């Protein structure tokens, strides 16, 4: 069977002619169709829009991101709502527990208070006098010197042993041996020079003496008493001469036959006291003799302290406090 010269049976329109007469640009089965290029060609349009060829196989990332953000927001709101709900539930439970505890405490307190005894009634009588305090300031403590400034107040027993107690005297690092002691009512008999007349003229009551020695130096201390402080001071102002040295009890004669001795006079309250210091050998006391001066000053300081202690003891007794 012969089909002609090889061309199609629809006539002599040539290779580009199709049976539907769509013109010379229409292609065959594998050419361009009504939707664009052929089955294996590239499309320039699709059935749903005018998307470009380069976007045909790429996902819409913006749309995906919006969807993901929306889902994240929903989850976040769900979590926030769930947390708030859980917090509200916990708060409600705690409040319920507190209310229940308070009720139990109130019931317990009520039960306890009902079992306690009733408090005693307070007194209603307020007419009793209130405590009162004196507005008068207390008297100051007595002055110790007042008791040793007048004979009528100085009533504490007085003797050579009370003025010069013990067997030794310690002053700092210096220790003195005590010798003989004496007491006499004849004040002029135990003095030298004009001192006797001065003591008697001012009304001397009595004289107590004691002697102390150390390293060949001896000191006799004489204490005379008067009616009051004024007379004792006057005796000091008029004093001259010296107390007679008291020997014995291990102390040899001193301040006799020519050696110069040192004499001092002083008073405290109604008490006049004098010292005479010299060597137990034929040696004079000079102004630069620190050892002799130290010995005489120690005995004078000790006598002053003893007189002051008499005043302190009597002041403490008058105030009702123990003596220091």
C-alpha positions as CSV (number, residue, x, y, z in Angstrom):
1,X,0.0,0.0,0.0
2,X,1.3,3.4,-0.9
3,X,0.9,6.5,1.3
4,X,2.3,9.0,-1.1
5,X,5.6,10.7,-1.0
6,X,6.0,10.6,2.7
7,X,3.9,13.7,3.6
8,X,0.8,13.6,5.8
9,X,-2.6,12.8,4.3
10,X,-4.1,16.2,5.2
11,X,-2.8,17.9,2.1
12,X,0.2,19.8,1.0
13,X,0.4,22.3,3.7
14,X,4.0,21.3,4.5
15,X,5.7,20.3,7.6
16,X,4.3,23.2,9.7
17,X,0.7,22.8,8.8
18,X,-1.7,21.0,11.3
19,X,-5.2,19.7,10.6
20,X,-6.7,22.5,12.8
21,X,-5.4,25.3,10.8
22,X,-3.7,27.1,13.7
23,X,-1.2,28.7,11.6
24,X,2.4,28.3,10.6
25,X,3.7,28.7,14.2
26,X,1.8,25.7,15.6
27,X,3.9,22.6,16.2
28,X,3.1,19.0,16.2
29,X,2.5,16.6,19.0
30,X,5.7,17.3,20.7
31,X,5.7,21.0,19.9
32,X,4.2,23.9,21.8
33,X,0.7,23.3,23.1
34,X,-2.0,25.6,24.4
35,X,-0.4,25.9,27.9
36,X,3.1,26.7,26.8
37,X,5.9,24.5,25.8
38,X,5.7,20.8,25.2
39,X,5.8,18.0,27.7
40,X,9.6,18.1,28.0
41,X,10.1,21.8,27.5
42,X,10.1,24.6,30.0
43,X,6.9,26.2,31.1
44,X,6.5,30.0,31.2
45,X,2.9,29.9,32.8
46,X,1.0,27.4,34.9
47,X,-2.7,26.8,35.3
48,X,-2.9,28.8,38.6
49,X,-0.9,31.9,38.0
50,X,2.0,33.6,36.4
51,X,4.9,32.2,38.5
52,X,8.4,32.6,37.0
53,X,10.3,29.5,35.8
54,X,12.9,29.9,38.6
55,X,10.3,29.7,41.4
56,X,8.7,26.5,40.2
57,X,10.6,24.1,42.6
58,X,11.3,26.4,45.6
59,X,9.2,26.4,48.9
60,X,7.5,29.6,50.1
61,X,9.8,30.4,53.0
62,X,8.0,33.5,54.2
63,X,4.7,31.6,54.5
64,X,6.4,28.8,56.4
65,X,8.1,31.3,58.8
66,X,4.7,32.9,59.5
67,X,3.1,29.6,60.2
68,X,5.9,28.6,62.5
69,X,5.7,31.9,64.4
70,X,1.9,31.5,64.8
71,X,2.4,28.0,66.2
72,X,5.1,29.3,68.7
73,X,2.7,32.1,69.9
74,X,0.0,29.6,70.5
75,X,2.3,27.4,72.5
76,X,3.5,30.3,74.5
77,X,0.1,31.5,75.4
78,X,-0.9,28.0,76.4
79,X,2.1,27.8,78.7
80,X,1.4,31.2,80.2
81,X,-2.2,30.4,80.8
82,X,-1.3,27.0,82.3
83,X,1.3,28.6,84.7
84,X,-1.2,31.2,85.8
85,X,-3.8,28.5,86.4
86,X,-1.3,26.4,88.4
87,X,-0.3,29.5,90.5
88,X,-3.9,30.3,91.3
89,X,-4.6,26.7,92.3
90,X,-1.6,26.6,94.7
91,X,-2.5,30.0,96.2
92,X,-6.0,28.8,96.8
93,X,-4.7,25.6,98.5
94,X,-2.4,27.6,100.8
95,X,-5.1,30.1,101.7
96,X,-7.5,27.2,102.5
97,X,-4.8,25.6,104.7
98,X,-4.1,28.9,106.6
99,X,-7.8,29.5,107.2
100,X,-8.1,25.9,108.5
101,X,-5.1,26.3,110.7
102,X,-6.4,29.6,112.1
103,X,-9.7,28.0,112.9
104,X,-8.0,25.2,114.7
105,X,-5.8,27.7,116.6
106,X,-8.8,29.7,117.6
107,X,-10.6,26.6,118.8
108,X,-7.5,25.5,120.7
109,X,-7.1,28.9,122.3
110,X,-10.7,29.0,123.2
111,X,-10.5,25.6,124.8
112,X,-7.3,26.6,126.8
113,X,-8.7,29.9,128.0
114,X,-11.8,28.2,129.2
115,X,-9.7,25.9,131.4
116,X,-7.5,28.8,133.0
117,X,-8.5,30.2,136.3
118,X,-10.0,33.7,136.4
119,X,-7.4,36.5,137.0
120,X,-7.5,38.0,140.5
121,X,-9.4,41.2,140.8
122,X,-7.3,44.3,141.0
123,X,-7.6,46.5,144.1
124,X,-9.9,49.5,143.5
125,X,-8.7,51.4,146.6
126,X,-6.2,54.0,145.3
127,X,-6.3,56.2,148.4
128,X,-3.0,54.7,149.8
129,X,-0.2,57.3,149.9
130,X,2.5,57.0,147.3
131,X,6.1,56.6,148.3
132,X,7.9,59.9,148.9
133,X,11.5,60.8,148.6
134,X,13.4,63.4,150.6
135,X,14.5,66.4,148.6
136,X,17.2,67.2,151.1
137,X,20.6,66.3,149.8
138,X,22.6,63.9,152.1
139,X,25.3,65.3,154.2
140,X,28.9,65.1,152.8
141,X,31.2,62.6,154.6
142,X,33.1,64.0,157.5
143,X,36.5,65.6,156.8
144,X,39.2,63.5,158.5
145,X,41.2,66.5,159.4
146,X,38.4,67.9,161.5
147,X,38.8,65.1,164.0
148,X,42.5,65.8,164.5
149,X,42.3,69.6,164.5
150,X,40.6,69.9,167.9
151,X,41.2,68.1,171.2
152,X,37.5,67.6,171.9
153,X,36.9,65.8,168.6
154,X,40.1,63.8,168.7
155,X,39.0,61.1,171.1
156,X,40.7,58.0,169.6
157,X,43.2,56.5,172.2
158,X,46.8,57.9,171.6
159,X,50.1,56.3,172.7
160,X,53.7,55.9,171.6
161,X,52.8,52.4,170.3
162,X,49.8,53.6,168.3
163,X,51.9,56.3,166.7
164,X,54.9,54.1,166.1
165,X,53.8,50.5,165.8
166,X,55.9,47.4,165.0
167,X,59.6,46.7,165.3
168,X,60.7,48.0,161.9
169,X,59.7,50.7,159.4
170,X,59.7,50.2,155.7
171,X,59.7,53.2,153.3
172,X,60.1,52.1,149.7
173,X,63.2,49.9,149.6
174,X,64.5,51.3,152.9
175,X,64.0,49.4,156.1
176,X,64.7,51.1,159.5
177,X,65.0,49.4,162.9
178,X,62.9,50.9,165.7
179,X,64.7,51.7,168.9
180,X,63.3,53.1,172.1
181,X,60.0,55.0,172.5
182,X,58.7,57.4,175.3
183,X,55.9,59.7,176.4
184,X,56.0,62.6,178.8
185,X,53.6,65.4,179.9
186,X,56.6,67.7,180.6
187,X,57.1,69.0,177.1
188,X,60.2,71.2,177.9
189,X,62.1,68.3,179.4
190,X,62.7,66.5,176.1
191,X,63.8,69.6,174.1
192,X,67.0,71.6,173.5
193,X,67.4,75.3,173.1
194,X,64.3,77.5,172.9
195,X,62.0,74.7,171.7
196,X,60.8,73.8,175.2
197,X,59.6,77.3,176.0
198,X,57.8,77.5,172.6
199,X,55.9,74.3,173.2
200,X,54.9,75.2,176.8
201,X,53.9,78.8,175.8
202,X,51.5,77.5,173.2
203,X,49.9,75.0,175.6
204,X,51.7,71.7,174.8
205,X,49.8,68.7,176.3
206,X,52.4,65.9,175.9
207,X,55.3,64.7,173.8
208,X,55.8,61.2,172.3
209,X,59.2,60.2,171.0
210,X,60.7,57.2,169.0
211,X,64.1,56.5,167.5
212,X,64.9,54.7,164.2
213,X,68.3,53.8,162.7
214,X,69.9,52.4,159.6
215,X,73.5,52.2,158.4
216,X,75.0,54.3,161.3
217,X,72.4,57.1,161.0
218,X,69.8,57.6,163.7
219,X,66.6,59.8,163.8
220,X,64.5,60.7,166.8
221,X,61.0,61.9,166.0
222,X,59.0,63.9,168.6
223,X,55.2,64.5,168.4
224,X,53.6,67.2,170.6
225,X,49.8,67.7,170.9
226,X,48.0,71.0,171.4
227,X,44.4,72.0,172.0
228,X,43.8,73.0,168.3
229,X,45.4,73.4,164.9
230,X,46.1,77.1,165.4
231,X,48.3,76.6,168.4
232,X,50.3,73.8,166.7
233,X,50.9,76.1,163.7
234,X,52.1,78.9,165.9
235,X,54.5,76.5,167.6
236,X,56.0,75.7,164.2
237,X,56.4,79.3,163.4
238,X,58.3,80.0,166.6
239,X,60.3,76.8,166.8
240,X,64.0,76.7,167.3
241,X,66.4,74.3,168.9
242,X,65.6,70.6,168.7
243,X,64.2,67.5,170.3
244,X,66.5,65.6,172.6
245,X,67.8,62.4,170.8
246,X,66.3,59.2,172.4
247,X,68.9,56.4,172.8
248,X,68.8,52.8,173.9
249,X,67.4,49.6,172.5
250,X,70.3,49.1,170.2
251,X,70.8,52.8,169.4
252,X,74.0,54.5,170.9
253,X,74.3,58.1,171.8
254,X,74.3,60.5,168.9
255,X,74.1,64.3,168.3
256,X,76.2,65.0,171.5
257,X,79.6,66.6,172.0
258,X,79.9,68.7,168.9
259,X,78.8,66.9,165.7
260,X,76.2,68.9,163.8
261,X,72.8,67.3,163.4
262,X,69.8,68.2,161.2
263,X,66.5,69.3,162.8
264,X,63.1,69.8,161.2
265,X,59.7,71.1,162.4
266,X,56.2,70.7,161.0
267,X,52.5,70.2,162.0
268,X,49.3,68.7,160.8
269,X,46.0,69.4,162.6
270,X,46.7,69.8,166.3
271,X,49.9,67.8,166.1
272,X,53.4,69.3,166.1
273,X,56.2,67.0,165.0
274,X,60.0,67.5,164.9
275,X,63.0,65.4,163.9
276,X,66.7,65.3,164.8
277,X,69.0,63.3,162.6
278,X,72.7,62.5,163.2
279,X,75.4,59.8,162.9
280,X,76.0,57.4,165.7
281,X,79.7,58.2,165.3
282,X,81.4,61.5,165.6
283,X,80.4,62.9,162.2
284,X,78.4,65.9,161.2
285,X,75.5,66.1,158.8
286,X,76.2,68.4,155.9
287,X,73.9,69.8,153.3
288,X,75.1,67.4,150.6
289,X,74.6,64.4,152.8
290,X,71.8,62.7,151.0
291,X,71.7,59.6,153.2
292,X,71.1,61.6,156.4
293,X,68.5,63.8,154.7
294,X,66.7,60.8,153.3
295,X,66.5,59.1,156.7
296,X,65.1,62.3,158.4
297,X,62.6,62.9,155.6
298,X,61.4,59.3,155.7
299,X,60.6,59.5,159.4
300,X,58.9,62.9,159.0
301,X,56.7,61.5,156.1
302,X,55.8,58.4,158.2
303,X,54.8,60.5,161.2
304,X,52.5,62.7,159.0
305,X,50.8,59.5,157.6
306,X,50.2,58.2,161.1
307,X,48.5,61.4,162.2
308,X,46.4,61.5,159.1
309,X,45.3,57.9,159.6
310,X,43.9,58.9,163.1
311,X,41.7,61.4,161.4
312,X,40.5,58.9,158.7
313,X,39.7,56.2,161.2
314,X,37.6,58.6,163.3
315,X,35.8,60.0,160.2
316,X,34.9,56.5,159.0
317,X,33.6,55.6,162.4
318,X,31.4,58.7,162.5
319,X,30.1,58.0,159.0
320,X,29.3,54.4,160.0
321,X,31.7,53.0,157.4
322,X,34.7,50.7,158.2
323,X,38.0,52.4,158.4
324,X,40.3,51.9,155.4
